[in-house]
């Protein structure tokens, strides 16, 4: 059988002059195998994930919104939520979800790529991947992911940032709680949210030297905020700006995308996580409570990348991080490049609060059933655990966010 690498476009290999594949090696997070655990808490999570999978579609509200049930259930569980809290989260989150509806047609092996990017086929795609799970992969979900996410000339992996990165986030939770239901949903999301962004990873011609020089993602974000070419591109902020941004200003986007060269991949990825936290928390002036819903996705997708990196083939890891950076550049510009002030995150303001305080806010505070609030806190905690937090920058950001949050802004 041919190796996975034989299916990998050369742009994803980043092979150095020493003929060794450049990659990112970081330790795995703990995997919580809720499928086989005997205790009540993991069994509750398993049954709630299955109930969501059976009852509710992955896309709803005119096929524009994404089902976040696995995200908030998984985040709360991993932060220590008890059985009662998990049930409460399910009850609240399910109130806005919608039942499955039939797709226009079924999907088969010979035509499965023909309907990529069409959300009307969400049910058909999930059925198709579940058939593959049962008929060809003996219910081993990672085999289905390997076949459809990593293989082929233009693998689905190269467009997990479609749909504001929700396929990426969903797949990360599948790995972390070892859930085949969540994995099949992630495949369905990857297929239905597939869009034009894949070409920037699939086509090597888009990766080229940039006239912009920078040593870190945060430095590049600060450059974007002061780049006069980006002034007045859009009348108002929002994700609807992303496609016109690429259509009319692709050259500028690619300059910033290619400027981050990941010369030291592990350190650079660490710096990218610091930037993701700053983009959410350090763009909010004191007293405004104006945490941006769409910028939150920069952080939660960064967290998803952190979860996935140890699990995916090494030859895909750098390109996945570059995919996240493309997403970040696009979202930051689409949100009109809000100014980042590092002084908005002050370790001196922690005042003795520790992670147990932040976790309690996530699980018992007034926003404990807000999926993005809980996910953001979990992301910051995991970044601190991954890289260390000697100067308590991650903790300070999490404390400020947990205390200062009063709901999301969408503009």
C-alpha positions as CSV (number, residue, x, y, z in Angstrom):
1,X,0.0,0.0,0.0
2,X,1.3,3.5,-0.8
3,X,2.2,5.6,2.1
4,X,0.2,8.7,3.0
5,X,3.2,10.8,1.9
6,X,2.7,9.6,-1.7
7,X,-0.6,11.5,-1.7
8,X,0.8,14.7,-0.3
9,X,1.2,17.7,-2.6
10,X,4.8,18.9,-2.4
11,X,3.7,22.3,-1.0
12,X,2.7,20.5,2.2
13,X,6.0,18.7,2.7
14,X,8.3,21.6,3.3
15,X,11.3,19.4,2.7
16,X,14.6,21.1,3.7
17,X,18.0,20.9,2.0
18,X,18.9,18.0,4.3
19,X,16.0,16.0,2.8
20,X,14.3,15.8,6.2
21,X,10.7,16.9,6.4
22,X,10.3,20.1,8.5
23,X,7.6,19.6,10.9
24,X,6.3,20.6,14.4
25,X,6.7,18.1,17.2
26,X,4.8,18.9,20.4
27,X,3.4,16.6,23.1
28,X,-0.2,15.4,22.7
29,X,-2.9,16.5,25.0
30,X,-4.5,13.8,27.1
31,X,-7.1,11.8,25.1
32,X,-10.3,11.1,27.0
33,X,-11.8,7.9,25.6
34,X,-15.4,8.5,26.4
35,X,-16.4,5.6,24.2
36,X,-15.1,3.0,26.7
37,X,-14.9,4.8,30.0
38,X,-17.1,3.2,32.7
39,X,-17.5,6.3,35.0
40,X,-20.8,8.2,34.9
41,X,-19.3,11.6,33.8
42,X,-17.6,10.3,30.6
43,X,-20.6,8.1,29.8
44,X,-22.8,11.2,30.1
45,X,-20.7,13.0,27.6
46,X,-20.8,10.1,25.2
47,X,-24.5,9.8,25.3
48,X,-25.1,13.6,24.9
49,X,-22.7,13.6,21.9
50,X,-24.6,10.7,20.4
51,X,-28.0,12.4,21.1
52,X,-26.8,15.6,19.4
53,X,-25.5,13.5,16.4
54,X,-28.8,11.7,16.0
55,X,-31.1,14.6,16.5
56,X,-29.5,17.8,15.2
57,X,-27.9,18.9,12.0
58,X,-24.4,20.2,11.8
59,X,-25.6,23.3,10.0
60,X,-28.7,25.3,10.7
61,X,-30.4,28.7,10.5
62,X,-30.5,28.8,6.7
63,X,-27.4,26.6,6.7
64,X,-25.3,29.5,8.0
65,X,-24.7,28.5,11.6
66,X,-22.6,25.6,12.9
67,X,-23.6,23.1,15.6
68,X,-21.3,23.9,18.5
69,X,-22.7,21.2,20.9
70,X,-19.5,19.0,20.8
71,X,-17.4,22.2,21.3
72,X,-19.1,23.4,24.5
73,X,-19.7,19.9,25.9
74,X,-16.1,18.9,25.2
75,X,-14.7,22.1,26.7
76,X,-16.8,22.0,29.8
77,X,-16.1,18.3,30.3
78,X,-12.4,18.9,30.0
79,X,-12.6,21.8,32.5
80,X,-14.3,19.5,35.0
81,X,-18.0,20.0,34.5
82,X,-20.1,17.4,36.4
83,X,-23.0,15.4,35.0
84,X,-25.6,18.0,36.0
85,X,-23.8,20.8,34.2
86,X,-23.3,18.7,31.1
87,X,-27.0,18.1,30.9
88,X,-27.8,21.8,31.5
89,X,-25.4,22.7,28.7
90,X,-27.1,20.2,26.3
91,X,-30.6,21.5,27.2
92,X,-29.6,25.2,26.6
93,X,-27.5,24.6,23.5
94,X,-30.1,22.4,21.8
95,X,-32.8,25.0,22.0
96,X,-31.5,26.8,18.9
97,X,-30.5,23.7,16.9
98,X,-32.5,22.2,14.1
99,X,-33.3,18.6,13.2
100,X,-31.8,16.9,10.2
101,X,-33.5,17.3,6.8
102,X,-32.9,15.2,3.8
103,X,-30.4,16.2,1.2
104,X,-31.3,16.6,-2.5
105,X,-29.6,13.3,-3.3
106,X,-27.3,10.6,-1.9
107,X,-23.5,10.7,-2.3
108,X,-21.4,7.8,-3.5
109,X,-17.7,7.1,-3.6
110,X,-17.5,7.9,-7.3
111,X,-19.0,11.4,-7.0
112,X,-18.3,12.5,-3.4
113,X,-16.1,15.4,-4.4
114,X,-18.8,16.7,-6.9
115,X,-20.8,18.3,-4.1
116,X,-18.0,19.9,-2.0
117,X,-19.0,23.3,-0.6
118,X,-22.7,22.7,-0.9
119,X,-24.3,22.8,2.6
120,X,-27.6,21.3,1.3
121,X,-25.7,18.0,1.2
122,X,-24.8,17.9,4.9
123,X,-27.0,14.9,5.7
124,X,-25.8,13.0,2.6
125,X,-22.2,13.7,3.4
126,X,-22.5,12.5,7.0
127,X,-24.4,9.4,5.8
128,X,-21.6,8.8,3.2
129,X,-18.8,9.0,5.7
130,X,-20.7,6.8,8.1
131,X,-21.2,4.2,5.4
132,X,-17.4,4.2,4.9
133,X,-16.9,3.9,8.6
134,X,-19.1,0.7,8.7
135,X,-18.4,-0.9,5.4
136,X,-14.7,-0.2,4.8
137,X,-13.1,0.8,8.1
138,X,-14.7,-1.6,10.7
139,X,-15.9,1.4,12.7
140,X,-12.4,2.8,13.2
141,X,-13.0,6.5,12.6
142,X,-9.4,7.5,12.2
143,X,-9.2,5.3,9.1
144,X,-12.1,7.3,7.5
145,X,-10.3,10.5,8.4
146,X,-7.1,9.3,6.9
147,X,-8.8,8.4,3.7
148,X,-10.8,11.5,3.2
149,X,-8.9,14.3,5.1
150,X,-5.3,13.5,4.2
151,X,-5.4,11.7,0.8
152,X,-5.8,12.9,-2.7
153,X,-4.3,15.6,-4.9
154,X,-6.4,18.3,-3.1
155,X,-7.0,16.8,0.4
156,X,-9.8,18.1,2.5
157,X,-7.2,18.9,5.2
158,X,-6.2,21.9,3.1
159,X,-9.6,23.7,3.6
160,X,-10.4,23.1,7.2
161,X,-10.6,26.9,7.7
162,X,-13.8,27.1,5.6
163,X,-16.9,28.1,7.5
164,X,-14.9,30.2,10.0
165,X,-12.7,27.3,10.9
166,X,-15.5,25.1,12.4
167,X,-14.4,21.9,10.6
168,X,-11.0,22.4,12.1
169,X,-12.4,22.9,15.6
170,X,-14.8,20.0,15.3
171,X,-12.1,17.6,14.1
172,X,-9.9,18.6,17.1
173,X,-12.7,17.6,19.6
174,X,-13.1,14.3,17.8
175,X,-9.5,13.5,18.5
176,X,-9.5,14.8,22.0
177,X,-12.6,12.8,23.2
178,X,-12.1,10.0,20.7
179,X,-15.6,10.2,19.4
180,X,-16.5,8.7,16.0
181,X,-19.8,10.6,16.0
182,X,-17.9,13.9,16.3
183,X,-15.4,12.7,13.7
184,X,-18.1,12.0,11.1
185,X,-19.7,15.4,11.8
186,X,-16.2,17.0,11.3
187,X,-15.9,15.3,7.9
188,X,-19.4,16.5,7.0
189,X,-18.4,20.0,8.0
190,X,-15.2,19.9,6.0
191,X,-17.0,18.8,2.9
192,X,-19.9,21.2,3.1
193,X,-17.7,24.2,4.1
194,X,-15.1,23.6,1.5
195,X,-14.4,26.8,-0.5
196,X,-11.9,28.8,-2.5
197,X,-9.4,29.1,0.3
198,X,-8.1,25.5,-0.4
199,X,-6.2,26.7,-3.5
200,X,-3.7,28.8,-1.5
201,X,-2.5,25.6,0.2
202,X,-3.0,23.2,-2.7
203,X,-1.3,25.4,-5.4
204,X,2.4,26.0,-4.8
205,X,2.4,29.2,-6.9
206,X,0.8,31.2,-4.0
207,X,3.7,30.5,-1.7
208,X,6.4,32.9,-2.6
209,X,8.8,35.3,-1.0
210,X,7.2,38.4,0.6
211,X,8.5,41.9,0.6
212,X,7.4,42.2,4.2
213,X,9.9,41.0,6.8
214,X,8.9,40.0,10.3
215,X,9.8,37.6,13.0
216,X,6.5,36.8,14.5
217,X,2.7,36.7,13.8
218,X,2.0,39.4,16.4
219,X,4.5,41.7,14.8
220,X,2.8,41.1,11.4
221,X,-0.6,41.8,13.0
222,X,0.7,45.1,14.3
223,X,2.0,46.0,10.8
224,X,-1.4,45.2,9.4
225,X,-3.0,47.6,11.8
226,X,-0.8,50.5,10.6
227,X,-0.8,49.5,6.9
228,X,-2.5,52.4,5.0
229,X,-3.4,50.0,2.1
230,X,-5.8,48.4,4.5
231,X,-7.5,51.6,5.6
232,X,-11.1,52.0,4.4
233,X,-11.3,48.7,2.5
234,X,-14.8,48.0,3.9
235,X,-17.5,50.1,5.4
236,X,-18.2,47.7,8.2
237,X,-16.6,44.7,9.7
238,X,-17.7,41.1,9.4
239,X,-16.9,37.8,7.8
240,X,-18.8,38.8,4.6
241,X,-15.7,40.8,3.8
242,X,-13.4,37.8,3.5
243,X,-14.3,36.7,0.0
244,X,-14.2,40.3,-1.5
245,X,-10.9,40.7,0.3
246,X,-9.3,37.9,-1.7
247,X,-11.1,39.0,-4.9
248,X,-9.9,42.6,-4.8
249,X,-6.8,42.6,-2.5
250,X,-5.3,39.2,-2.8
251,X,-1.8,40.6,-3.3
252,X,-1.8,42.3,0.1
253,X,-3.2,39.2,1.9
254,X,-0.5,37.0,0.3
255,X,2.2,39.5,1.3
256,X,1.3,39.1,5.0
257,X,0.6,35.4,4.6
258,X,4.0,34.6,3.1
259,X,5.9,37.0,5.4
260,X,5.7,34.4,8.2
261,X,8.2,31.8,7.2
262,X,8.2,29.5,10.3
263,X,12.0,29.3,10.3
264,X,11.9,27.8,13.8
265,X,8.6,25.9,13.6
266,X,7.9,25.0,17.2
267,X,8.9,28.4,18.5
268,X,6.9,30.1,15.8
269,X,3.8,28.1,16.6
270,X,4.2,29.1,20.2
271,X,4.4,32.8,19.1
272,X,1.3,32.2,17.0
273,X,-0.7,31.1,20.1
274,X,0.5,34.2,21.9
275,X,-0.8,36.3,19.0
276,X,-4.1,34.5,19.0
277,X,-4.7,35.4,22.6
278,X,-3.7,39.0,22.0
279,X,-6.0,39.3,19.0
280,X,-9.0,38.4,21.2
281,X,-8.1,40.1,24.5
282,X,-5.7,42.9,23.8
283,X,-8.0,44.5,21.2
284,X,-10.5,45.4,23.9
285,X,-10.0,48.8,25.5
286,X,-10.7,48.9,29.3
287,X,-14.3,49.5,30.1
288,X,-15.7,48.6,26.7
289,X,-16.2,44.9,27.2
290,X,-16.2,44.7,23.3
291,X,-14.9,41.1,22.8
292,X,-15.3,40.4,19.1
293,X,-17.1,37.2,18.2
294,X,-15.3,36.6,14.9
295,X,-11.8,37.4,16.4
296,X,-12.6,34.7,19.0
297,X,-12.4,32.2,16.1
298,X,-8.7,33.1,15.6
299,X,-8.1,31.8,19.1
300,X,-10.3,28.7,19.0
301,X,-8.9,27.6,15.7
302,X,-5.4,28.1,17.0
303,X,-6.3,25.9,19.9
304,X,-7.7,23.3,17.5
305,X,-4.4,23.3,15.6
306,X,-2.6,22.8,18.8
307,X,-4.8,19.7,19.6
308,X,-4.4,18.3,16.1
309,X,-0.7,18.7,15.4
310,X,0.5,15.6,17.3
311,X,-2.1,13.4,15.7
312,X,-1.8,14.3,12.0
313,X,1.0,13.1,9.7
314,X,4.2,15.2,10.3
315,X,4.3,16.3,6.6
316,X,1.1,18.2,7.0
317,X,1.8,20.1,10.2
318,X,3.5,23.2,9.0
319,X,1.0,23.6,6.2
320,X,-1.9,23.4,8.8
321,X,-0.3,26.1,10.8
322,X,0.1,28.2,7.6
323,X,-3.6,27.6,6.8
324,X,-4.4,29.0,10.3
325,X,-2.3,32.0,9.6
326,X,-4.1,32.6,6.2
327,X,-7.4,32.5,8.1
328,X,-6.0,34.9,10.8
329,X,-4.8,37.4,8.2
330,X,-8.2,37.3,6.5
331,X,-10.3,37.6,9.6
332,X,-8.2,40.3,11.1
333,X,-8.5,42.5,8.0
334,X,-12.2,41.6,7.6
335,X,-12.7,42.9,11.2
336,X,-10.9,46.2,10.1
337,X,-7.6,45.6,11.9
338,X,-8.5,46.6,15.5
339,X,-5.5,48.0,17.4
340,X,-3.7,45.6,19.7
341,X,-2.3,47.1,22.9
342,X,-0.2,44.6,24.9
343,X,-0.8,46.7,28.0
344,X,-4.4,45.6,28.1
345,X,-3.1,42.3,29.5
346,X,-1.4,43.0,32.8
347,X,-0.1,40.1,34.9
348,X,-0.1,42.5,37.9
349,X,-3.9,42.7,37.7
350,X,-4.3,38.9,38.4
351,X,-4.4,39.7,42.1
352,X,-3.8,36.2,43.3
353,X,-6.4,34.6,41.1
354,X,-5.3,31.3,39.6
355,X,-6.6,28.9,36.9
356,X,-9.2,27.4,39.3
357,X,-10.8,30.8,39.5
358,X,-11.0,31.1,35.7
359,X,-12.3,27.5,35.4
360,X,-15.0,28.2,37.9
361,X,-16.1,31.3,35.9
362,X,-16.3,29.1,32.8
363,X,-18.4,26.4,34.5
364,X,-20.5,28.4,37.0
365,X,-20.5,32.0,35.8
366,X,-23.2,33.8,34.0
367,X,-21.8,32.8,30.6
368,X,-21.3,29.1,31.4
369,X,-23.6,28.1,28.5
370,X,-22.0,30.4,25.9
371,X,-20.0,28.0,23.7
372,X,-17.4,30.6,22.5
373,X,-16.8,32.0,26.0
374,X,-16.1,28.5,27.4
375,X,-14.0,27.5,24.4
376,X,-11.9,30.7,24.6
377,X,-11.1,30.1,28.3
378,X,-10.2,26.5,27.6
379,X,-7.9,27.6,24.7
380,X,-6.0,30.0,26.9
381,X,-5.6,27.4,29.7
382,X,-4.2,24.8,27.2
383,X,-1.8,27.3,25.7
384,X,-0.4,28.0,29.2
385,X,-0.1,24.3,29.9
386,X,1.6,23.7,26.6
387,X,4.2,26.5,26.7
388,X,4.4,27.4,30.3
389,X,3.3,30.7,31.8
390,X,6.2,31.9,34.0
391,X,5.2,35.5,33.6
392,X,1.4,34.7,33.8
393,X,0.6,36.4,30.5
394,X,-1.9,33.6,29.6
395,X,-3.4,33.6,33.1
396,X,-3.7,37.4,33.0
397,X,-5.5,37.3,29.7
398,X,-7.8,34.6,30.9
399,X,-8.7,36.4,34.1
400,X,-9.3,39.7,32.3
401,X,-11.5,37.9,29.7
402,X,-13.4,35.8,32.3
403,X,-14.1,38.9,34.5
404,X,-14.6,41.5,31.8
405,X,-16.8,39.6,29.3
406,X,-20.4,40.8,29.0
407,X,-21.4,39.2,25.7
408,X,-20.0,39.3,22.2
409,X,-19.8,42.2,19.7
410,X,-20.4,41.4,16.1
411,X,-19.1,44.6,14.5
